[in-house]
Amino acid sequence: MESIVWVLHLIITVVLVVLVLLQHGKGADMGAAFGSGASGSLFGSSGSANFLSRATAIAATLFFLTSIGLTYFALNKSDRPDAVLEQAKKPVNTSVPLPGAGQADAGAGDIPK
């Protein structure tokens, strides 16, 4: 199931990028408004959404849904390591002796002059 969601996610990603690149930007009409062409308004008409903007909205919604689905699969894997907060709750083993701590100090009372 996770593989199917991955494939859908990648296909939707490519479709979303293509749809965004195909759309006519609002800034493209600004030059036409100042003399290089005939334009109805400065930033284009703000009428109802056309096919490309509706398709982009649908693709974006599907992208978010597949992203949430992949997050769900990632969080529910049984072989995932402990979370960072769970590792922080584990007690730290402080019984490891320091190097040389168990050896008798020869001449510890002798202070060099």
A tleap script that builds the chain and sets N, CA, C and O, in Angstrom:
source leaprc.protein.ff14SB
mol = sequence {
  NMET GLU SER ILE VAL TRP VAL LEU HIE LEU
  ILE ILE THR VAL VAL LEU VAL VAL LEU VAL
  LEU LEU GLN HIE GLY LYS GLY ALA ASP MET
  GLY ALA ALA PHE GLY SER GLY ALA SER GLY
  SER LEU PHE GLY SER SER GLY SER ALA ASN
  PHE LEU SER ARG ALA THR ALA ILE ALA ALA
  THR LEU PHE PHE LEU THR SER ILE GLY LEU
  THR TYR PHE ALA LEU ASN LYS SER ASP ARG
  PRO ASP ALA VAL LEU GLU GLN ALA LYS LYS
  PRO VAL ASN THR SER VAL PRO LEU PRO GLY
  ALA GLY GLN ALA ASP ALA GLY ALA GLY ASP
  ILE PRO CLYS
}
set mol.1.N position { 0.826 -1.197 0.000 }
set mol.1.CA position { 0.000 0.000 0.000 }
set mol.1.C position { 0.872 1.264 0.000 }
set mol.1.O position { 0.569 2.249 -0.674 }
set mol.2.N position { 1.959 1.206 0.774 }
set mol.2.CA position { 2.839 2.368 0.848 }
set mol.2.C position { 3.486 2.652 -0.513 }
set mol.2.O position { 3.680 3.811 -0.880 }
set mol.3.N position { 3.813 1.615 -1.242 }
set mol.3.CA position { 4.420 1.798 -2.565 }
set mol.3.C position { 3.455 2.483 -3.528 }
set mol.3.O position { 3.864 3.313 -4.341 }
set mol.4.N position { 2.180 2.133 -3.433 }
set mol.4.CA position { 1.172 2.759 -4.290 }
set mol.4.C position { 1.061 4.246 -3.971 }
set mol.4.O position { 0.957 5.072 -4.877 }
set mol.5.N position { 1.084 4.584 -2.691 }
set mol.5.CA position { 0.992 5.993 -2.293 }
set mol.5.C position { 2.239 6.747 -2.759 }
set mol.5.O position { 2.143 7.899 -3.182 }
set mol.6.N position { 3.407 6.105 -2.686 }
set mol.6.CA position { 4.639 6.739 -3.169 }
set mol.6.C position { 4.553 7.037 -4.660 }
set mol.6.O position { 4.910 8.132 -5.093 }
set mol.7.N position { 4.089 6.084 -5.439 }
set mol.7.CA position { 3.975 6.279 -6.883 }
set mol.7.C position { 2.976 7.395 -7.181 }
set mol.7.O position { 3.250 8.267 -8.006 }
set mol.8.N position { 1.818 7.375 -6.516 }
set mol.8.CA position { 0.828 8.443 -6.701 }
set mol.8.C position { 1.404 9.811 -6.324 }
set mol.8.O position { 1.171 10.807 -7.009 }
set mol.9.N position { 2.144 9.841 -5.247 }
set mol.9.CA position { 2.733 11.090 -4.772 }
set mol.9.C position { 3.695 11.660 -5.817 }
set mol.9.O position { 3.673 12.861 -6.086 }
set mol.10.N position { 4.527 10.821 -6.398 }
set mol.10.CA position { 5.473 11.287 -7.403 }
set mol.10.C position { 4.768 11.749 -8.678 }
set mol.10.O position { 5.156 12.755 -9.271 }
set mol.11.N position { 3.738 11.022 -9.098 }
set mol.11.CA position { 2.982 11.421 -10.291 }
set mol.11.C position { 2.281 12.753 -10.053 }
set mol.11.O position { 2.305 13.631 -10.916 }
set mol.12.N position { 1.661 12.906 -8.892 }
set mol.12.CA position { 0.955 14.144 -8.565 }
set mol.12.C position { 1.940 15.306 -8.475 }
set mol.12.O position { 1.606 16.428 -8.854 }
set mol.13.N position { 3.138 15.051 -7.981 }
set mol.13.CA position { 4.154 16.097 -7.895 }
set mol.13.C position { 4.512 16.622 -9.281 }
set mol.13.O position { 4.589 17.832 -9.493 }
set mol.14.N position { 4.732 15.706 -10.223 }
set mol.14.CA position { 5.073 16.117 -11.587 }
set mol.14.C position { 3.905 16.868 -12.227 }
set mol.14.O position { 4.107 17.889 -12.884 }
set mol.15.N position { 2.684 16.364 -12.034 }
set mol.15.CA position { 1.504 17.030 -12.599 }
set mol.15.C position { 1.347 18.427 -12.013 }
set mol.15.O position { 1.022 19.371 -12.734 }
set mol.16.N position { 1.572 18.564 -10.726 }
set mol.16.CA position { 1.447 19.865 -10.068 }
set mol.16.C position { 2.473 20.858 -10.602 }
set mol.16.O position { 2.144 22.019 -10.846 }
set mol.17.N position { 3.697 20.416 -10.781 }
set mol.17.CA position { 4.733 21.313 -11.325 }
set mol.17.C position { 4.376 21.743 -12.741 }
set mol.17.O position { 4.513 22.917 -13.083 }
set mol.18.N position { 3.921 20.805 -13.566 }
set mol.18.CA position { 3.553 21.132 -14.943 }
set mol.18.C position { 2.381 22.100 -14.973 }
set mol.18.O position { 2.389 23.048 -15.759 }
set mol.19.N position { 1.379 21.885 -14.139 }
set mol.19.CA position { 0.222 22.783 -14.114 }
set mol.19.C position { 0.598 24.192 -13.683 }
set mol.19.O position { 0.081 25.170 -14.223 }
set mol.20.N position { 1.490 24.295 -12.717 }
set mol.20.CA position { 1.910 25.627 -12.265 }
set mol.20.C position { 2.698 26.333 -13.364 }
set mol.20.O position { 2.537 27.535 -13.575 }
set mol.21.N position { 3.551 25.585 -14.064 }
set mol.21.CA position { 4.353 26.214 -15.117 }
set mol.21.C position { 3.526 26.598 -16.341 }
set mol.21.O position { 3.902 27.515 -17.071 }
set mol.22.N position { 2.417 25.920 -16.575 }
set mol.22.CA position { 1.572 26.235 -17.729 }
set mol.22.C position { 0.700 27.465 -17.517 }
set mol.22.O position { 0.215 28.053 -18.484 }
set mol.23.N position { 0.500 27.854 -16.283 }
set mol.23.CA position { -0.412 28.960 -16.015 }
set mol.23.C position { 0.191 30.297 -16.403 }
set mol.23.O position { 1.404 30.500 -16.356 }
set mol.24.N position { -0.688 31.192 -16.784 }
set mol.24.CA position { -0.313 32.546 -17.171 }
set mol.24.C position { -0.244 33.395 -15.912 }
set mol.24.O position { -1.242 33.534 -15.206 }
set mol.25.N position { 0.908 33.956 -15.626 }
set mol.25.CA position { 1.082 34.748 -14.415 }
set mol.25.C position { 0.388 36.084 -14.491 }
set mol.25.O position { 0.182 36.626 -15.577 }
set mol.26.N position { 0.023 36.623 -13.330 }
set mol.26.CA position { -0.630 37.928 -13.284 }
set mol.26.C position { 0.334 39.036 -13.667 }
set mol.26.O position { -0.085 40.046 -14.234 }
set mol.27.N position { 1.604 38.872 -13.372 }
set mol.27.CA position { 2.596 39.889 -13.684 }
set mol.27.C position { 2.861 40.021 -15.172 }
set mol.27.O position { 3.412 41.033 -15.603 }
set mol.28.N position { 2.484 39.028 -15.971 }
set mol.28.CA position { 2.725 39.086 -17.406 }
set mol.28.C position { 1.844 40.134 -18.078 }
set mol.28.O position { 2.225 40.672 -19.117 }
set mol.29.N position { 0.699 40.432 -17.524 }
set mol.29.CA position { -0.209 41.421 -18.098 }
set mol.29.C position { 0.180 42.852 -17.734 }
set mol.29.O position { -0.324 43.795 -18.344 }
set mol.30.N position { 1.051 43.030 -16.771 }
set mol.30.CA position { 1.379 44.372 -16.331 }
set mol.30.C position { 2.089 45.153 -17.435 }
set mol.30.O position { 1.828 46.342 -17.616 }
set mol.31.N position { 2.977 44.499 -18.168 }
set mol.31.CA position { 3.650 45.189 -19.261 }
set mol.31.C position { 2.680 45.564 -20.357 }
set mol.31.O position { 2.822 46.618 -20.978 }
set mol.32.N position { 1.697 44.718 -20.602 }
set mol.32.CA position { 0.699 45.014 -21.624 }
set mol.32.C position { -0.169 46.201 -21.207 }
set mol.32.O position { -0.649 46.943 -22.064 }
set mol.33.N position { -0.373 46.388 -19.921 }
set mol.33.CA position { -1.211 47.477 -19.449 }
set mol.33.C position { -0.527 48.829 -19.614 }
set mol.33.O position { -1.201 49.857 -19.673 }
set mol.34.N position { 0.781 48.841 -19.688 }
set mol.34.CA position { 1.507 50.104 -19.785 }
set mol.34.C position { 1.964 50.418 -21.206 }
set mol.34.O position { 2.928 51.161 -21.390 }
set mol.35.N position { 1.292 49.867 -22.207 }
set mol.35.CA position { 1.554 50.326 -23.552 }
set mol.35.C position { 2.032 49.291 -24.545 }
set mol.35.O position { 1.996 49.575 -25.743 }
set mol.36.N position { 2.471 48.128 -24.147 }
set mol.36.CA position { 2.985 47.177 -25.125 }
set mol.36.C position { 1.908 46.221 -25.614 }
set mol.36.O position { 2.220 45.237 -26.285 }
set mol.37.N position { 0.689 46.480 -25.303 }
set mol.37.CA position { -0.405 45.644 -25.778 }
set mol.37.C position { -1.721 46.114 -25.195 }
set mol.37.O position { -1.757 47.059 -24.406 }
set mol.38.N position { -2.792 45.464 -25.577 }
set mol.38.CA position { -4.103 45.841 -25.052 }
set mol.38.C position { -4.488 44.885 -23.941 }
set mol.38.O position { -4.532 43.671 -24.140 }
set mol.39.N position { -4.766 45.437 -22.773 }
set mol.39.CA position { -5.148 44.620 -21.635 }
set mol.39.C position { -6.341 45.263 -20.958 }
set mol.39.O position { -6.451 46.488 -20.911 }
set mol.40.N position { -7.231 44.441 -20.438 }
set mol.40.CA position { -8.433 44.964 -19.810 }
set mol.40.C position { -8.167 45.642 -18.490 }
set mol.40.O position { -8.833 46.623 -18.160 }
set mol.41.N position { -7.216 45.149 -17.726 }
set mol.41.CA position { -6.892 45.748 -16.448 }
set mol.41.C position { -5.408 45.530 -16.163 }
set mol.41.O position { -4.705 44.856 -16.916 }
set mol.42.N position { -4.956 46.107 -15.076 }
set mol.42.CA position { -3.528 46.051 -14.763 }
set mol.42.C position { -3.067 44.633 -14.453 }
set mol.42.O position { -2.011 44.213 -14.927 }
set mol.43.N position { -3.829 43.901 -13.676 }
set mol.43.CA position { -3.425 42.553 -13.281 }
set mol.43.C position { -4.333 41.478 -13.868 }
set mol.43.O position { -4.417 40.391 -13.298 }
set mol.44.N position { -4.981 41.722 -14.928 }
set mol.44.CA position { -5.835 40.712 -15.547 }
set mol.44.C position { -7.192 40.662 -14.880 }
set mol.44.O position { -7.423 41.293 -13.849 }
set mol.45.N position { -8.075 39.906 -15.481 }
set mol.45.CA position { -9.420 39.813 -14.921 }
set mol.45.C position { -9.423 38.890 -13.725 }
set mol.45.O position { -8.648 37.935 -13.669 }
set mol.46.N position { -10.271 39.164 -12.788 }
set mol.46.CA position { -10.363 38.327 -11.591 }
set mol.46.C position { -11.690 37.578 -11.604 }
set mol.46.O position { -12.405 37.534 -10.603 }
set mol.47.N position { -12.001 36.997 -12.745 }
set mol.47.CA position { -13.257 36.265 -12.883 }
set mol.47.C position { -13.172 34.891 -12.261 }
set mol.47.O position { -12.330 34.631 -11.402 }
set mol.48.N position { -14.043 34.026 -12.699 }
set mol.48.CA position { -14.066 32.679 -12.137 }
set mol.48.C position { -12.817 31.912 -12.546 }
set mol.48.O position { -12.169 32.227 -13.544 }
set mol.49.N position { -12.502 30.917 -11.764 }
set mol.49.CA position { -11.295 30.129 -11.999 }
set mol.49.C position { -11.436 29.315 -13.277 }
set mol.49.O position { -12.495 28.748 -13.550 }
set mol.50.N position { -10.365 29.262 -14.055 }
set mol.50.CA position { -10.393 28.489 -15.285 }
set mol.50.C position { -9.946 27.048 -15.010 }
set mol.50.O position { -9.747 26.655 -13.861 }
set mol.51.N position { -9.797 26.289 -16.067 }
set mol.51.CA position { -9.476 24.867 -15.930 }
set mol.51.C position { -8.128 24.637 -15.250 }
set mol.51.O position { -8.006 23.757 -14.399 }
set mol.52.N position { -7.120 25.420 -15.619 }
set mol.52.CA position { -5.785 25.196 -15.059 }
set mol.52.C position { -5.737 25.479 -13.560 }
set mol.52.O position { -5.108 24.730 -12.812 }
set mol.53.N position { -6.385 26.534 -13.118 }
set mol.53.CA position { -6.348 26.839 -11.682 }
set mol.53.C position { -7.156 25.828 -10.880 }
set mol.53.O position { -6.781 25.500 -9.755 }
set mol.54.N position { -8.249 25.331 -11.432 }
set mol.54.CA position { -9.014 24.282 -10.735 }
set mol.54.C position { -8.223 22.985 -10.682 }
set mol.54.O position { -8.195 22.310 -9.652 }
set mol.55.N position { -7.582 22.639 -11.789 }
set mol.55.CA position { -6.764 21.419 -11.815 }
set mol.55.C position { -5.585 21.537 -10.852 }
set mol.55.O position { -5.204 20.554 -10.217 }
set mol.56.N position { -5.009 22.729 -10.742 }
set mol.56.CA position { -3.915 22.945 -9.802 }
set mol.56.C position { -4.392 22.782 -8.366 }
set mol.56.O position { -3.698 22.187 -7.543 }
set mol.57.N position { -5.566 23.304 -8.066 }
set mol.57.CA position { -6.109 23.163 -6.714 }
set mol.57.C position { -6.382 21.701 -6.375 }
set mol.57.O position { -6.124 21.263 -5.254 }
set mol.58.N position { -6.898 20.953 -7.329 }
set mol.58.CA position { -7.157 19.523 -7.092 }
set mol.58.C position { -5.848 18.778 -6.908 }
set mol.58.O position { -5.734 17.942 -6.012 }
set mol.59.N position { -4.846 19.071 -7.752 }
set mol.59.CA position { -3.546 18.402 -7.635 }
set mol.59.C position { -2.866 18.748 -6.316 }
set mol.59.O position { -2.232 17.888 -5.703 }
set mol.60.N position { -2.992 20.000 -5.871 }
set mol.60.CA position { -2.400 20.397 -4.591 }
set mol.60.C position { -3.073 19.679 -3.428 }
set mol.60.O position { -2.404 19.264 -2.482 }
set mol.61.N position { -4.390 19.532 -3.494 }
set mol.61.CA position { -5.110 18.804 -2.443 }
set mol.61.C position { -4.678 17.342 -2.400 }
set mol.61.O position { -4.449 16.786 -1.325 }
set mol.62.N position { -4.568 16.726 -3.569 }
set mol.62.CA position { -4.108 15.330 -3.624 }
set mol.62.C position { -2.669 15.204 -3.140 }
set mol.62.O position { -2.316 14.217 -2.494 }
set mol.63.N position { -1.841 16.190 -3.445 }
set mol.63.CA position { -0.459 16.185 -2.969 }
set mol.63.C position { -0.409 16.209 -1.440 }
set mol.63.O position { 0.351 15.460 -0.825 }
set mol.64.N position { -1.225 17.075 -0.833 }
set mol.64.CA position { -1.254 17.149 0.628 }
set mol.64.C position { -1.782 15.849 1.233 }
set mol.64.O position { -1.273 15.395 2.257 }
set mol.65.N position { -2.793 15.248 0.612 }
set mol.65.CA position { -3.338 13.999 1.141 }
set mol.65.C position { -2.331 12.865 1.057 }
set mol.65.O position { -2.203 12.081 1.998 }
set mol.66.N position { -1.613 12.767 -0.059 }
set mol.66.CA position { -0.604 11.716 -0.152 }
set mol.66.C position { 0.560 11.989 0.796 }
set mol.66.O position { 1.169 11.051 1.310 }
set mol.67.N position { 0.873 13.254 1.032 }
set mol.67.CA position { 1.924 13.589 2.006 }
set mol.67.C position { 1.519 13.138 3.407 }
set mol.67.O position { 2.331 12.587 4.150 }
set mol.68.N position { 0.270 13.375 3.759 }
set mol.68.CA position { -0.226 12.943 5.069 }
set mol.68.C position { -0.227 11.419 5.145 }
set mol.68.O position { 0.111 10.848 6.182 }
set mol.69.N position { -0.604 10.761 4.054 }
set mol.69.CA position { -0.583 9.300 4.032 }
set mol.69.C position { 0.818 8.747 4.195 }
set mol.69.O position { 1.011 7.769 4.918 }
set mol.70.N position { 1.795 9.343 3.544 }
set mol.70.CA position { 3.180 8.885 3.698 }
set mol.70.C position { 3.697 9.135 5.105 }
set mol.70.O position { 4.476 8.341 5.632 }
set mol.71.N position { 3.270 10.226 5.712 }
set mol.71.CA position { 3.643 10.486 7.104 }
set mol.71.C position { 3.045 9.432 8.026 }
set mol.71.O position { 3.706 8.979 8.960 }
set mol.72.N position { 1.813 9.044 7.775 }
set mol.72.CA position { 1.159 8.006 8.571 }
set mol.72.C position { 1.925 6.687 8.460 }
set mol.72.O position { 2.176 6.021 9.464 }
set mol.73.N position { 2.293 6.319 7.236 }
set mol.73.CA position { 3.043 5.071 7.052 }
set mol.73.C position { 4.403 5.134 7.736 }
set mol.73.O position { 4.851 4.147 8.319 }
set mol.74.N position { 5.058 6.284 7.671 }
set mol.74.CA position { 6.380 6.422 8.279 }
set mol.74.C position { 6.309 6.328 9.803 }
set mol.74.O position { 7.210 5.773 10.430 }
set mol.75.N position { 5.259 6.857 10.393 }
set mol.75.CA position { 5.146 6.843 11.857 }
set mol.75.C position { 4.713 5.486 12.397 }
set mol.75.O position { 4.980 5.177 13.559 }
set mol.76.N position { 4.057 4.677 11.588 }
set mol.76.CA position { 3.542 3.402 12.067 }
set mol.76.C position { 4.391 2.214 11.652 }
set mol.76.O position { 3.906 1.082 11.684 }
set mol.77.N position { 5.628 2.429 11.268 }
set mol.77.CA position { 6.517 1.311 10.955 }
set mol.77.C position { 6.959 0.664 12.250 }
set mol.77.O position { 7.265 1.355 13.222 }
set mol.78.N position { 6.993 -0.671 12.270 }
set mol.78.CA position { 7.369 -1.378 13.493 }
set mol.78.C position { 8.876 -1.398 13.692 }
set mol.78.O position { 9.336 -1.591 14.817 }
set mol.79.N position { 9.662 -1.203 12.635 }
set mol.79.CA position { 11.111 -1.268 12.761 }
set mol.79.C position { 11.767 0.092 12.959 }
set mol.79.O position { 12.984 0.221 12.823 }
set mol.80.N position { 10.973 1.100 13.276 }
set mol.80.CA position { 11.557 2.418 13.467 }
set mol.80.C position { 12.247 2.485 14.827 }
set mol.80.O position { 11.791 1.851 15.779 }
set mol.81.N position { 13.318 3.229 14.931 }
set mol.81.CA position { 13.998 3.358 16.222 }
set mol.81.C position { 13.156 4.183 17.186 }
set mol.81.O position { 12.192 4.840 16.794 }
set mol.82.N position { 13.542 4.132 18.447 }
set mol.82.CA position { 12.819 4.903 19.464 }
set mol.82.C position { 12.875 6.379 19.133 }
set mol.82.O position { 13.846 6.874 18.560 }
set mol.83.N position { 11.824 7.064 19.504 }
set mol.83.CA position { 11.778 8.499 19.288 }
set mol.83.C position { 12.812 9.181 20.174 }
set mol.83.O position { 13.286 8.589 21.145 }
set mol.84.N position { 13.152 10.383 19.857 }
set mol.84.CA position { 14.168 11.115 20.600 }
set mol.84.C position { 13.738 11.311 22.043 }
set mol.84.O position { 14.553 11.156 22.953 }
set mol.85.N position { 12.477 11.647 22.272 }
set mol.85.CA position { 12.011 11.860 23.639 }
set mol.85.C position { 11.997 10.561 24.431 }
set mol.85.O position { 12.247 10.570 25.637 }
set mol.86.N position { 11.706 9.433 23.764 }
set mol.86.CA position { 11.730 8.152 24.463 }
set mol.86.C position { 13.156 7.784 24.848 }
set mol.86.O position { 13.378 7.200 25.909 }
set mol.87.N position { 14.126 8.116 24.001 }
set mol.87.CA position { 15.518 7.843 24.330 }
set mol.87.C position { 15.982 8.735 25.475 }
set mol.87.O position { 16.820 8.319 26.275 }
set mol.88.N position { 15.459 9.941 25.568 }
set mol.88.CA position { 15.858 10.851 26.630 }
set mol.88.C position { 15.335 10.389 27.984 }
set mol.88.O position { 15.918 10.728 29.014 }
set mol.89.N position { 14.249 9.623 28.002 }
set mol.89.CA position { 13.672 9.149 29.259 }
set mol.89.C position { 14.440 7.954 29.828 }
set mol.89.O position { 14.308 7.646 31.013 }
set mol.90.N position { 15.242 7.275 28.997 }
set mol.90.CA position { 15.973 6.109 29.462 }
set mol.90.C position { 17.057 6.549 30.443 }
set mol.90.O position { 17.694 7.583 30.242 }
set mol.91.N position { 17.269 5.761 31.514 }
set mol.91.CA position { 18.307 6.136 32.488 }
set mol.91.C position { 19.699 5.964 31.883 }
set mol.91.O position { 19.940 5.074 31.068 }
set mol.92.N position { 20.584 6.823 32.299 }
set mol.92.CA position { 21.960 6.787 31.817 }
set mol.92.C position { 22.768 5.898 32.751 }
set mol.92.O position { 22.654 6.015 33.971 }
set mol.93.N position { 23.584 5.008 32.189 }
set mol.93.CA position { 24.416 4.109 32.985 }
set mol.93.C position { 25.649 4.871 33.448 }
set mol.93.O position { 26.553 5.155 32.662 }
set mol.94.N position { 25.672 5.203 34.751 }
set mol.94.CA position { 26.800 5.957 35.310 }
set mol.94.C position { 27.746 5.069 36.090 }
set mol.94.O position { 28.646 5.576 36.759 }
set mol.95.N position { 27.566 3.743 36.025 }
set mol.95.CA position { 28.415 2.852 36.805 }
set mol.95.C position { 29.699 2.484 36.084 }
set mol.95.O position { 30.459 1.659 36.590 }
set mol.96.N position { 29.966 3.052 34.941 }
set mol.96.CA position { 31.198 2.753 34.215 }
set mol.96.C position { 32.333 3.508 34.885 }
set mol.96.O position { 32.270 4.731 35.007 }
set mol.97.N position { 33.377 2.796 35.324 }
set mol.97.CA position { 34.478 3.490 36.009 }
set mol.97.C position { 35.321 4.293 35.021 }
set mol.97.O position { 35.433 3.950 33.844 }
set mol.98.N position { 35.896 5.346 35.525 }
set mol.98.CA position { 36.779 6.161 34.712 }
set mol.98.C position { 38.097 5.424 34.513 }
set mol.98.O position { 38.472 4.616 35.362 }
set mol.99.N position { 38.802 5.672 33.434 }
set mol.99.CA position { 40.084 4.988 33.221 }
set mol.99.C position { 41.074 5.312 34.327 }
set mol.99.O position { 41.318 6.479 34.633 }
set mol.100.N position { 41.646 4.267 34.926 }
set mol.100.CA position { 42.636 4.448 35.976 }
set mol.100.C position { 42.052 4.703 37.349 }
set mol.100.O position { 42.812 4.899 38.298 }
set mol.101.N position { 40.739 4.710 37.498 }
set mol.101.CA position { 40.136 5.019 38.796 }
set mol.101.C position { 40.259 3.842 39.759 }
set mol.101.O position { 40.251 4.054 40.971 }
set mol.102.N position { 40.373 2.620 39.270 }
set mol.102.CA position { 40.448 1.458 40.140 }
set mol.102.C position { 41.866 1.118 40.558 }
set mol.102.O position { 42.049 0.238 41.399 }
set mol.103.N position { 42.850 1.759 40.021 }
set mol.103.CA position { 44.252 1.460 40.347 }
set mol.103.C position { 44.677 2.281 41.551 }
set mol.103.O position { 44.236 3.412 41.754 }
set mol.104.N position { 45.559 1.666 42.349 }
set mol.104.CA position { 46.090 2.380 43.521 }
set mol.104.C position { 47.092 3.413 43.047 }
set mol.104.O position { 47.940 3.132 42.199 }
set mol.105.N position { 46.991 4.578 43.585 }
set mol.105.CA position { 47.925 5.634 43.214 }
set mol.105.C position { 49.220 5.468 43.997 }
set mol.105.O position { 49.237 5.641 45.216 }
set mol.106.N position { 50.283 5.140 43.317 }
set mol.106.CA position { 51.585 4.989 43.961 }
set mol.106.C position { 52.187 6.368 44.194 }
set mol.106.O position { 52.360 7.157 43.265 }
set mol.107.N position { 52.490 6.627 45.411 }
set mol.107.CA position { 53.112 7.891 45.736 }
set mol.107.C position { 52.179 9.059 45.684 }
set mol.107.O position { 52.587 10.170 45.345 }
set mol.108.N position { 50.903 8.825 46.023 }
set mol.108.CA position { 49.928 9.891 45.964 }
set mol.108.C position { 50.204 10.964 47.000 }
set mol.108.O position { 49.861 12.133 46.818 }
set mol.109.N position { 50.841 10.537 48.111 }
set mol.109.CA position { 51.130 11.504 49.151 }
set mol.109.C position { 52.386 12.308 48.873 }
set mol.109.O position { 52.606 13.349 49.492 }
set mol.110.N position { 53.208 11.841 47.953 }
set mol.110.CA position { 54.459 12.547 47.652 }
set mol.110.C position { 54.158 13.743 46.771 }
set mol.110.O position { 53.580 13.601 45.693 }
set mol.111.N position { 54.538 14.889 47.218 }
set mol.111.CA position { 54.341 16.099 46.440 }
set mol.111.C position { 55.728 16.509 45.915 }
set mol.111.O position { 56.657 16.716 46.696 }
set mol.112.N position { 55.852 16.619 44.614 }
set mol.112.CA position { 57.158 17.011 44.075 }
set mol.112.C position { 57.476 18.452 44.437 }
set mol.112.O position { 56.608 19.324 44.460 }
set mol.113.N position { 58.796 18.674 44.728 }
set mol.113.CA position { 59.202 20.018 45.146 }
set mol.113.C position { 59.990 20.688 44.091 }
set mol.113.O position { 60.417 21.829 44.269 }
savepdb mol mol.pdb
quit
